[in-house]
Amino acid sequence: MLAKRALSPPRRHLKVGRIELNSDARRAHVQDRELPLTPREFDLLNVFLLNEGTVLSRDRILAAAWGARFVGEPKTVDVHVAWLRPKLEASGVRITTLRGIGYRLDELERARPRVLFVCVENAGRSQIAAAFLKRMSDGSVDVESAGTRPAKRVHSEVIDVMREVGIDLSNERPKVLSAEMAMAATRVVTMGCEAEECPVFASPVEDWGIRNPAGLPAPAVREIRDEIESRVRVLLSELNP
């Protein structure tokens, strides 16, 4: 599993989207309009802005916003988020609910698609797809790949055929699929996983049903590579119409 990302340290002045927050004055504005925040809503917004783009569990939000000063259950965070959301209208940010995980605040103007490619071993198909999308998107898409039972290394036959098209996967290492990765994705592509191998995702999921290249001869692996490349081109056109 991936290690949890540390919470960002406090800062006196924050600007995310159209929101400007002053922690000394304990005030937040959207352009020239002051947001009518309660003290707890201010603390909550401060934590979200400090950790923009990061998935936060209710427990982490509770500890960062109120700590020992607050006695209550993590589900209380849900109530305060519900009260805060309408006040962020026209602010250029959005708080997304990640069911069973927590919340994430995103800056809408900077929001980029986040695609997660998943196969069993993360040693072939998902690595190929992620590599092609990274190259084609030129930074306009956040790309990750992972496996439900990752191998120790990328398949050598995959490294060889990708090197033929100018992509070096020799330094890539298969990663295990984590709940945080799955919930952060805006689009998930699975590669022929059996139902029992792939978890339930909150984001839209499509399965490409591509055969595993492990142990296949080079011509067959090239066919798989080329099919994935074609599918990635279509995917990118959907993400950036």
FIVEXBA-672340 format. One record per residue: residue number from 0; residue in three letters; x, y, z of N, C-alpha, C in turn. Coordinates in Angstrom, 3 decimals. Layout:
# residues N
   num   residuo         nX         nY         nZ        caX        caY        caZ         cX         cY         cZ
   NUM       Ala          X          Y          Z          X          Y          Z          X          Y          Z
...
//
This chain:
# residues 241
   num   residuo         nX         nY         nZ        caX        caY        caZ         cX         cY         cZ
     0       Met      0.846     -1.192      0.000      0.000      0.000      0.000      0.881      1.241      0.000
     1       Leu      0.351      2.307     -0.630      1.107      3.546     -0.638      1.065      4.177      0.741
     2       Ala      2.153      4.853      1.115      2.177      5.554      2.383      1.254      6.762      2.323
     3       Lys      0.640      7.081      3.466     -0.220      8.255      3.499      0.611      9.513      3.360
     4       Arg      0.078     10.464      2.592      0.761     11.724      2.416      0.586     12.562      3.674
     5       Ala      1.671     13.185      4.137      1.607     13.998      5.342      0.775     15.249      5.091
     6       Leu      0.064     15.691      6.125     -0.712     16.915      6.005      0.221     18.107      5.885
     7       Ser     -0.218     19.107      5.118      0.604     20.295      4.915      0.633     21.138      6.183
     8       Pro      1.772     21.802      6.475      1.863     22.641      7.668      1.030     23.911      7.513
     9       Pro      0.646     24.540      8.632     -0.173     25.756      8.560      0.543     26.887      7.825
    10       Arg     -0.262     27.747      7.180      0.254     28.958      6.544     -0.698     30.101      6.857
    11       Arg     -0.170     31.313      6.979     -1.008     32.451      7.364     -1.957     32.884      6.255
    12       His     -1.465     32.858      5.024     -2.278     33.316      3.898     -2.355     32.201      2.862
    13       Leu     -3.569     31.941      2.420     -3.792     30.908      1.415     -4.631     31.480      0.284
    14       Lys     -4.315     31.058     -0.932     -5.157     31.421     -2.072     -5.294     30.193     -2.956
    15       Val     -6.504     29.699     -3.067     -6.816     28.552     -3.910     -8.088     28.890     -4.668
    16       Gly     -8.054     28.754     -5.991     -9.202     29.172     -6.779     -9.420     30.661     -6.594
    17       Arg    -10.645     31.061     -6.246    -10.940     32.477     -5.986    -10.997     32.783     -4.495
    18       Ile    -10.652     31.796     -3.669    -10.704     31.989     -2.217     -9.369     32.506     -1.702
    19       Glu     -9.428     33.533     -0.869     -8.259     34.010     -0.125     -8.579     33.865      1.353
    20       Leu     -7.698     33.193      2.068     -7.934     32.928      3.486     -6.796     33.502      4.306
    21       Asn     -7.150     34.244      5.360     -6.181     34.832      6.279     -6.370     34.161      7.633
    22       Ser     -5.413     33.324      8.016     -5.575     32.568      9.259     -5.397     33.441     10.493
    23       Asp     -4.644     34.557     10.384     -4.493     35.461     11.524     -5.808     36.170     11.826
    24       Ala     -6.430     36.711     10.777     -7.704     37.418     10.951     -8.889     36.464     11.022
    25       Arg     -8.629     35.196     10.653     -9.687     34.186     10.606    -10.844     34.646      9.724
    26       Arg    -10.464     35.068      8.528    -11.456     35.485      7.544    -11.104     34.897      6.192
    27       Ala    -12.139     34.667      5.400    -11.947     34.159      4.042    -12.830     34.949      3.096
    28       His    -12.278     35.264      1.920    -13.001     36.051      0.922    -13.001     35.321     -0.415
    29       Val    -14.058     35.505     -1.162    -14.103     35.139     -2.573    -14.159     36.453     -3.329
    30       Gln    -13.012     36.826     -3.904    -12.831     38.149     -4.500    -13.125     39.194     -3.426
    31       Asp    -14.155     40.036     -3.563    -14.415     41.068     -2.547    -15.497     40.660     -1.553
    32       Arg    -15.995     39.460     -1.663    -17.096     39.006     -0.800    -16.550     38.153      0.336
    33       Glu    -16.842     38.576      1.580    -16.410     37.770      2.725    -17.348     36.586      2.907
    34       Leu    -16.775     35.427      3.137    -17.580     34.233      3.359    -18.093     34.213      4.795
    35       Pro    -19.387     34.005      4.994    -19.962     33.987      6.348    -19.730     32.636      7.029
    36       Leu    -18.529     32.443      7.525    -18.150     31.149      8.081    -18.245     31.134      9.599
    37       Thr    -18.720     30.039     10.140    -18.626     29.821     11.579    -17.172     29.453     11.902
    38       Pro    -16.775     29.537     13.173    -15.394     29.162     13.513    -15.025     27.748     13.056
    39       Arg    -15.936     26.807     13.225    -15.625     25.439     12.807    -15.543     25.322     11.289
    40       Glu    -16.390     26.038     10.570    -16.320     26.023      9.107    -15.013     26.636      8.624
    41       Phe    -14.555     27.680      9.302    -13.270     28.288      8.936    -12.139     27.277      9.120
    42       Asp    -12.117     26.605     10.267    -11.075     25.602     10.518    -11.106     24.501      9.462
    43       Leu    -12.300     24.069      9.111    -12.465     23.013      8.116    -11.954     23.463      6.751
    44       Leu    -12.345     24.671      6.342    -11.900     25.195      5.051    -10.386     25.361      5.023
    45       Asn     -9.815     25.802      6.130     -8.365     25.980      6.210     -7.638     24.661      5.948
    46       Val     -8.120     23.581      6.538     -7.504     22.263      6.330     -7.634     21.831      4.874
    47       Phe     -8.808     22.028      4.287     -9.010     21.643      2.891     -8.098     22.432      1.952
    48       Leu     -7.990     23.742      2.167     -7.162     24.567      1.279     -5.684     24.221      1.420
    49       Leu     -5.249     23.951      2.644     -3.851     23.566      2.861     -3.508     22.267      2.142
    50       Asn     -4.494     21.402      1.995     -4.261     20.068      1.435     -5.024     19.868      0.136
    51       Glu     -5.123     20.922     -0.648     -5.843     20.881     -1.922     -5.342     19.732     -2.793
    52       Gly     -6.294     18.946     -3.308     -5.946     17.824     -4.167     -5.600     16.542     -3.439
    53       Thr     -5.602     16.567     -2.101     -5.237     15.390     -1.306     -6.487     14.741     -0.715
    54       Val     -6.556     13.423     -0.792     -7.668     12.691     -0.182     -7.461     12.666      1.328
    55       Leu     -8.462     13.141      2.072     -8.379     13.203      3.530     -9.500     12.375      4.148
    56       Ser     -9.145     11.512      5.069    -10.167     10.757      5.795    -10.831     11.675      6.813
    57       Arg    -11.983     11.263      7.308    -12.681     12.059      8.316    -11.847     12.183      9.585
    58       Asp    -11.160     11.124      9.965    -10.322     11.176     11.168     -9.203     12.199     11.022
    59       Arg     -8.584     12.243      9.839     -7.481     13.196      9.633     -8.003     14.631      9.619
    60       Ile     -9.167     14.829      9.005     -9.767     16.163      8.995    -10.088     16.598     10.416
    61       Leu    -10.691     15.707     11.173    -11.073     16.004     12.553     -9.860     16.411     13.375
    62       Ala     -8.779     15.645     13.262     -7.573     15.931     14.041     -6.920     17.232     13.605
    63       Ala     -6.861     17.482     12.292     -6.182     18.674     11.791     -6.982     19.942     12.050
    64       Ala     -8.299     19.852     11.976     -9.128     21.047     12.122     -9.365     21.419     13.576
    65       Trp     -9.661     20.428     14.416    -10.089     20.744     15.774     -9.311     20.006     16.849
    66       Gly     -8.706     18.897     16.536     -7.880     18.177     17.494     -8.597     17.907     18.805
    67       Ala     -7.880     18.138     19.907     -8.412     17.834     21.236     -9.522     18.792     21.651
    68       Arg     -9.667     19.919     20.913    -10.699     20.890     21.282    -12.096     20.399     20.938
    69       Phe    -12.167     19.359     20.122    -13.467     18.923     19.613    -13.757     17.510     20.081
    70       Val    -14.915     17.332     20.666    -15.338     16.004     21.103    -16.520     15.597     20.224
    71       Gly    -16.327     14.562     19.463    -17.391     14.117     18.567    -16.915     12.969     17.713
    72       Glu    -17.808     12.471     16.887    -17.480     11.360     16.017    -17.046     11.872     14.653
    73       Pro    -16.250     11.070     13.922    -15.812     11.496     12.583    -16.958     11.862     11.655
    74       Lys    -18.140     11.222     11.831    -19.258     11.537     10.943    -19.731     12.978     11.116
    75       Thr    -19.333     13.621     12.229    -19.666     15.028     12.420    -19.052     15.878     11.317
    76       Val    -17.916     15.424     10.772    -17.292     16.139      9.657    -18.268     16.255      8.493
    77       Asp    -19.060     15.207      8.256    -20.021     15.226      7.155    -21.005     16.384      7.305
    78       Val    -21.437     16.624      8.538    -22.401     17.694      8.796    -21.790     19.048      8.464
    79       His    -20.556     19.278      8.913    -19.921     20.572      8.675    -19.581     20.770      7.201
    80       Val    -19.213     19.698      6.509    -18.972     19.808      5.065    -20.261     20.194      4.352
    81       Ala    -21.369     19.593      4.751    -22.664     19.918      4.133    -23.025     21.381      4.345
    82       Trp    -22.694     21.929      5.508    -22.967     23.344      5.760    -22.008     24.249      4.986
    83       Leu    -20.776     23.790      4.821    -19.759     24.612      4.159    -19.969     24.695      2.650
    84       Arg    -20.388     23.614      2.031    -20.453     23.535      0.567    -21.216     24.693     -0.085
    85       Pro    -22.433     25.038      0.363    -23.164     26.124     -0.305    -22.451     27.473     -0.235
    86       Lys    -21.624     27.654      0.773    -20.914     28.924      0.940    -19.729     29.053     -0.015
    87       Leu    -19.369     27.952     -0.686    -18.233     27.974     -1.614    -18.675     28.188     -3.055
    88       Glu    -19.924     28.582     -3.248    -20.424     28.836     -4.597    -19.595     29.925     -5.263
    89       Ala    -19.250     29.723     -6.530    -18.465     30.686     -7.322    -17.070     30.911     -6.753
    90       Ser    -16.583     29.965     -5.948    -15.260     30.120     -5.332    -14.146     29.506     -6.163
    91       Gly    -14.507     28.718     -7.178    -13.488     28.071     -7.998    -12.908     26.818     -7.384
    92       Val    -13.532     26.323     -6.302    -13.094     25.068     -5.696    -14.310     24.167     -5.494
    93       Arg    -14.043     22.882     -5.335    -15.116     21.914     -5.118    -14.646     20.880     -4.109
    94       Ile    -15.526     20.528     -3.180    -15.243     19.453     -2.230    -15.941     18.194     -2.725
    95       Thr    -15.157     17.170     -3.014    -15.687     15.910     -3.531    -15.781     14.887     -2.408
    96       Thr    -16.922     14.222     -2.319    -17.097     13.137     -1.355    -16.573     11.842     -1.955
    97       Leu    -15.685     11.184     -1.251    -15.149      9.891     -1.674    -15.720      8.848     -0.725
    98       Arg    -16.770      8.201     -1.166    -17.556      7.330     -0.297    -16.691      6.259      0.365
    99       Gly    -16.806      6.204      1.689    -16.057      5.210      2.447    -14.625      5.620      2.743
   100       Ile    -14.181      6.746      2.178    -12.795      7.194      2.362    -12.748      8.546      3.060
   101       Gly    -13.404      9.558      2.501    -13.355     10.895      3.069    -13.688     11.948      2.036
   102       Tyr    -12.834     12.975      1.963    -13.096     14.116      1.090    -11.817     14.585      0.405
   103       Arg    -12.011     15.334     -0.705    -10.889     15.972     -1.393    -11.375     17.300     -1.950
   104       Leu    -10.591     18.377     -1.718    -10.896     19.678     -2.305    -10.048     19.871     -3.551
   105       Asp    -10.692     20.263     -4.650    -10.000     20.490     -5.917    -10.227     21.911     -6.394
   106       Glu     -9.184     22.483     -6.982     -9.311     23.770     -7.656     -9.814     23.503     -9.069
   107       Leu    -10.994     24.014     -9.402    -11.647     23.652    -10.653    -10.858     24.087    -11.872
   108       Glu    -10.289     25.290    -11.840     -9.556     25.780    -12.998     -8.329     24.938    -13.298
   109       Arg     -7.767     24.316    -12.256     -6.555     23.528    -12.448     -6.822     22.029    -12.486
   110       Ala     -8.101     21.678    -12.280     -8.415     20.252    -12.194     -8.049     19.542    -13.490
   111       Arg     -7.341     18.455    -13.363     -6.951     17.655    -14.523     -7.516     16.256    -14.363
   112       Pro     -7.807     15.607    -15.473     -8.258     14.221    -15.361     -7.173     13.373    -14.695
   113       Arg     -7.597     12.414    -13.907     -6.661     11.492    -13.256     -7.068     10.073    -13.648
   114       Val     -6.235      9.422    -14.445     -6.559      8.104    -14.975     -5.730      7.044    -14.264
   115       Leu     -6.393      5.975    -13.873     -5.729      4.853    -13.219     -5.918      3.602    -14.075
   116       Phe     -4.799      3.007    -14.495     -4.829      1.747    -15.239     -4.536      0.604    -14.266
   117       Val     -5.370     -0.428    -14.312     -5.244     -1.530    -13.355     -5.219     -2.870    -14.078
   118       Cys     -4.243     -3.701    -13.734     -4.270     -5.112    -14.120     -3.828     -5.910    -12.896
   119       Val     -3.662     -7.186    -13.034     -3.350     -8.000    -11.860     -1.930     -7.736    -11.370
   120       Glu     -0.948     -7.812    -12.274      0.455     -7.743    -11.855      1.096     -6.368    -12.026
   121       Asn      0.451     -5.455    -12.750      1.043     -4.147    -13.044      2.443     -4.306    -13.636
   122       Ala      2.588     -5.314    -14.470      3.898     -5.612    -15.055      3.856     -5.624    -16.574
   123       Gly      2.687     -5.350    -17.152      2.572     -5.413    -18.603      1.573     -4.429    -19.152
   124       Arg      0.311     -4.841    -19.252     -0.714     -4.034    -19.908     -0.907     -2.657    -19.287
   125       Ser     -1.052     -2.605    -17.982     -1.289     -1.312    -17.334     -0.062     -0.413    -17.421
   126       Gln      1.127     -0.995    -17.395      2.357     -0.207    -17.557      2.434      0.379    -18.968
   127       Ile      2.081     -0.420    -19.975      2.095      0.059    -21.362      1.120      1.215    -21.526
   128       Ala     -0.104      1.039    -21.025     -1.132      2.069    -21.171     -0.725      3.362    -20.475
   129       Ala     -0.211      3.250    -19.253      0.200      4.443    -18.514      1.325      5.170    -19.232
   130       Ala      2.272      4.425    -19.768      3.405      5.043    -20.468      2.944      5.787    -21.713
   131       Phe      2.048      5.188    -22.485      1.547      5.857    -23.685      0.750      7.109    -23.331
   132       Leu     -0.109      7.027    -22.315     -0.920      8.195    -21.963     -0.058      9.328    -21.429
   133       Lys      0.971      9.005    -20.659      1.881     10.049    -20.177      2.535     10.764    -21.347
   134       Arg      2.978     10.008    -22.344      3.654     10.626    -23.484      2.677     11.428    -24.341
   135       Met      1.517     10.877    -24.613      0.556     11.555    -25.490     -0.054     12.798    -24.847
   136       Ser     -0.305     12.752    -23.545     -1.007     13.858    -22.880     -0.093     15.027    -22.562
   137       Asp      1.217     14.787    -22.549      2.189     15.856    -22.299      1.858     16.646    -21.029
   138       Gly      1.495     15.929    -19.982      1.255     16.566    -18.693     -0.158     17.052    -18.456
   139       Ser     -1.053     16.931    -19.437     -2.426     17.415    -19.254     -3.297     16.422    -18.496
   140       Val     -2.788     15.220    -18.262     -3.524     14.182    -17.539     -2.609     13.589    -16.473
   141       Asp     -3.146     13.413    -15.264     -2.411     12.689    -14.224     -2.627     11.199    -14.444
   142       Val     -1.547     10.441    -14.472     -1.624      9.025    -14.846     -0.970      8.156    -13.774
   143       Glu     -1.658      7.086    -13.394     -1.084      6.091    -12.491     -1.443      4.704    -12.997
   144       Ser     -0.653      3.727    -12.600     -0.995      2.335    -12.867     -0.705      1.527    -11.615
   145       Ala     -1.429      0.422    -11.464     -1.253     -0.401    -10.264     -1.782     -1.798    -10.540
   146       Gly     -1.470     -2.711     -9.627     -1.926     -4.089     -9.759     -2.536     -4.603     -8.475
   147       Thr     -3.448     -5.542     -8.600     -4.057     -6.136     -7.414     -3.113     -7.123     -6.733
   148       Arg     -2.252     -7.765     -7.531     -1.198     -8.643     -6.997      0.072     -8.368     -7.791
   149       Pro      0.745     -7.244     -7.492      1.857     -6.813     -8.339      3.023     -7.793     -8.379
   150       Ala      3.619     -7.895     -9.570      4.823     -8.713     -9.750      6.032     -7.977     -9.177
   151       Lys      7.169     -8.629     -9.201      8.388     -8.003     -8.687      8.989     -7.023     -9.679
   152       Arg      8.714     -7.236    -10.982      9.306     -6.363    -11.998      8.434     -6.384    -13.249
   153       Val      8.635     -5.394    -14.107      7.925     -5.339    -15.382      8.425     -6.476    -16.267
   154       His      7.527     -7.107    -17.010      7.910     -8.224    -17.871      8.980     -7.790    -18.877
   155       Ser      9.995     -8.609    -19.043     11.105     -8.260    -19.943     10.635     -8.102    -21.382
   156       Glu      9.675     -8.931    -21.815      9.187     -8.831    -23.188      8.450     -7.513    -23.425
   157       Val      7.829     -6.969    -22.365      7.158     -5.670    -22.458      8.191     -4.550    -22.537
   158       Ile      9.219     -4.637    -21.720     10.299     -3.641    -21.773     10.898     -3.590    -23.175
   159       Asp     11.102     -4.751    -23.782     11.726     -4.813    -25.112     10.869     -4.135    -26.177
   160       Val      9.571     -4.443    -26.229      8.741     -3.876    -27.304      8.450     -2.400    -27.071
   161       Met      8.430     -1.958    -25.826      8.231     -0.530    -25.564      9.484      0.262    -25.905
   162       Arg     10.631     -0.354    -25.737     11.878      0.310    -26.116     11.899      0.569    -27.627
   163       Glu     11.247     -0.289    -28.394     11.180     -0.115    -29.848     10.452      1.165    -30.247
   164       Val      9.553      1.652    -29.394      8.812      2.881    -29.706      9.308      4.056    -28.862
   165       Gly     10.499      3.902    -28.301     11.136      5.018    -27.602     10.712      5.222    -26.168
   166       Ile     10.147      4.206    -25.537      9.726      4.311    -24.139     10.499      3.291    -23.309
   167       Asp     11.148      3.773    -22.254     11.962      2.910    -21.397     11.202      2.593    -20.109
   168       Leu     10.828      1.350    -19.935     10.129      0.916    -18.721     11.036      0.147    -17.767
   169       Ser     12.325      0.138    -18.047     13.231     -0.696    -17.251     13.341     -0.238    -15.801
   170       Asn     13.058      1.034    -15.536     13.151      1.539    -14.165     11.803      1.577    -13.451
   171       Glu     10.740      1.182    -14.142      9.417      1.170    -13.518      9.279     -0.046    -12.607
   172       Arg      8.563      0.138    -11.519      8.336     -0.957    -10.581      6.832     -1.139    -10.366
   173       Pro      6.338     -2.374    -10.467      4.913     -2.615    -10.210      4.511     -2.139     -8.815
   174       Lys      3.317     -1.573     -8.732      2.800     -1.040     -7.472      1.489     -1.738     -7.124
   175       Val      1.227     -1.828     -5.831     -0.027     -2.423     -5.383     -1.132     -1.373     -5.427
   176       Leu     -2.304     -1.777     -5.832     -3.458     -0.884     -5.869     -3.903     -0.562     -4.449
   177       Ser     -4.041      0.732     -4.142     -4.504      1.159     -2.826     -5.878      1.803     -2.950
   178       Ala     -6.594      1.856     -1.850     -7.908      2.501     -1.842     -7.783      3.974     -2.185
   179       Glu     -6.716      4.608     -1.719     -6.529      6.034     -1.992     -6.346      6.283     -3.484
   180       Met     -5.566      5.443     -4.150     -5.374      5.584     -5.594     -6.693      5.416     -6.329
   181       Ala     -7.456      4.410     -5.927     -8.724      4.129     -6.597     -9.708      5.273     -6.427
   182       Met     -9.787      5.831     -5.235    -10.757      6.882     -4.973    -10.344      8.212     -5.579
   183       Ala     -9.037      8.433     -5.760     -8.570      9.698     -6.329     -8.766      9.767     -7.834
   184       Ala     -8.917      8.630     -8.492     -9.018      8.598     -9.953    -10.362      9.127    -10.429
   185       Thr    -10.333      9.853    -11.551    -11.574     10.284    -12.189    -11.989      9.324    -13.291
   186       Arg    -11.061      8.458    -13.702    -11.355      7.438    -14.716    -10.485      6.220    -14.418
   187       Val    -11.082      5.041    -14.442    -10.353      3.807    -14.170    -10.497      2.884    -15.370
   188       Val     -9.365      2.346    -15.826     -9.363      1.384    -16.926     -8.751      0.092    -16.409
   189       Thr     -9.509     -0.993    -16.468     -8.975     -2.297    -16.084     -8.603     -3.075    -17.340
   190       Met     -7.716     -4.028    -17.164     -7.148     -4.746    -18.309     -7.476     -6.237    -18.239
   191       Gly     -8.747     -6.565    -18.325     -9.114     -7.974    -18.330     -9.053     -8.632    -16.978
   192       Cys     -9.173     -7.853    -15.889     -9.168     -8.449    -14.554    -10.428     -9.282    -14.357
   193       Glu    -10.278    -10.390    -13.661    -11.454    -11.140    -13.249    -12.190    -10.348    -12.171
   194       Ala    -13.485    -10.566    -12.070    -14.308     -9.801    -11.129    -13.767     -9.887     -9.706
   195       Glu    -13.264    -11.070     -9.326    -12.773    -11.230     -7.960    -11.417    -10.560     -7.747
   196       Glu    -10.735    -10.206     -8.828     -9.419     -9.582     -8.707     -9.520     -8.070     -8.564
   197       Cys    -10.507     -7.456     -9.222    -10.607     -6.000     -9.232    -11.684     -5.536     -8.260
   198       Pro    -11.373     -4.542     -7.438    -12.345     -4.053     -6.460    -13.420     -3.200     -7.120
   199       Val    -14.384     -2.772     -6.315    -15.410     -1.852     -6.798    -14.849     -0.439     -6.717
   200       Phe    -14.946      0.299     -7.818    -14.419      1.653     -7.871    -15.557      2.663     -7.804
   201       Ala    -15.242      3.866     -7.278    -16.240      4.929     -7.228    -16.306      5.685     -8.548
   202       Ser    -15.233      5.656     -9.336    -15.164      6.400    -10.592    -15.648      5.526    -11.747
   203       Pro    -15.957      6.170    -12.893    -16.327      5.383    -14.072    -15.228      4.383    -14.428
   204       Val    -15.625      3.161    -14.741    -14.672      2.091    -15.037    -14.993      1.492    -16.399
   205       Glu    -13.953      1.258    -17.185    -14.124      0.482    -18.407    -13.061     -0.609    -18.430
   206       Asp    -13.436     -1.751    -18.956    -12.499     -2.869    -19.039    -12.137     -3.107    -20.498
   207       Trp    -10.848     -3.082    -20.805    -10.405     -3.239    -22.184    -10.255     -4.709    -22.584
   208       Gly    -10.277     -5.614    -21.635    -10.258     -7.030    -21.967     -9.082     -7.462    -22.824
   209       Ile     -7.907     -6.937    -22.531     -6.709     -7.230    -23.323     -5.946     -8.392    -22.690
   210       Arg     -5.474     -9.315    -23.513     -4.787    -10.500    -22.978     -3.445    -10.125    -22.356
   211       Asn     -3.001    -10.965    -21.471     -1.756    -10.754    -20.741     -0.564    -11.070    -21.649
   212       Pro      0.398    -10.132    -21.798      1.544    -10.376    -22.671      2.624    -11.267    -22.068
   213       Ala      2.506    -11.592    -20.795      3.567    -12.362    -20.126      3.824    -13.682    -20.839
   214       Gly      5.086    -13.896    -21.221      5.495    -15.153    -21.826      5.164    -15.313    -23.291
   215       Leu      4.550    -14.304    -23.905      4.200    -14.402    -25.325      5.393    -14.033    -26.197
   216       Pro      5.437    -14.501    -27.441      6.515    -14.119    -28.355      6.400    -12.649    -28.742
   217       Ala      7.512    -12.082    -29.194      7.576    -10.653    -29.489      6.476    -10.174    -30.431
   218       Pro      6.163    -10.879    -31.544      5.103    -10.389    -32.436      3.756    -10.233    -31.724
   219       Ala      3.427    -11.168    -30.839      2.163    -11.085    -30.106      2.176     -9.921    -29.119
   220       Val      3.315     -9.687    -28.472      3.422     -8.578    -27.524      3.320     -7.248    -28.269
   221       Arg      3.873     -7.187    -29.483      3.747     -5.963    -30.284      2.286     -5.680    -30.635
   222       Glu      1.544     -6.726    -30.953      0.119     -6.551    -31.257     -0.621     -5.976    -30.047
   223       Ile     -0.308     -6.500    -28.881     -0.928     -5.996    -27.652     -0.532     -4.546    -27.425
   224       Arg      0.744     -4.246    -27.592      1.229     -2.870    -27.443      0.478     -1.930    -28.374
   225       Asp      0.345     -2.313    -29.639     -0.293     -1.439    -30.624     -1.783     -1.273    -30.347
   226       Glu     -2.422     -2.337    -29.870     -3.842     -2.223    -29.524     -4.035     -1.260    -28.358
   227       Ile     -3.170     -1.376    -27.361     -3.258     -0.468    -26.212     -3.001      0.967    -26.647
   228       Glu     -2.020      1.177    -27.509     -1.731      2.530    -27.988     -2.954      3.131    -28.677
   229       Ser     -3.628      2.357    -29.509     -4.826      2.852    -30.201     -5.929      3.201    -29.211
   230       Arg     -6.116      2.349    -28.231     -7.156      2.609    -27.231     -6.826      3.845    -26.396
   231       Val     -5.546      4.047    -26.093     -5.142      5.220    -25.321     -5.406      6.496    -26.118
   232       Arg     -5.186      6.468    -27.422     -5.479      7.645    -28.255     -6.963      8.013    -28.174
   233       Val     -7.812      7.009    -28.232     -9.254      7.260    -28.121     -9.593      7.809    -26.741
   234       Leu     -9.013      7.212    -25.714     -9.252      7.672    -24.349     -8.852      9.130    -24.188
   235       Leu     -7.694      9.497    -24.701     -7.225     10.875    -24.573     -8.163     11.839    -25.286
   236       Ser     -8.695     11.446    -26.434     -9.635     12.319    -27.154    -10.909     12.529    -26.346
   237       Glu    -11.285     11.548    -25.540    -12.463     11.690    -24.678    -12.165     12.580    -23.474
   238       Leu    -10.949     12.499    -22.970    -10.572     13.310    -21.812    -10.360     14.764    -22.186
   239       Asn     -9.805     15.000    -23.376     -9.530     16.357    -23.866    -10.211     16.556    -25.214
   240       Pro    -11.561     16.684    -25.210    -12.271     16.782    -26.498    -11.938     18.066    -27.236
//
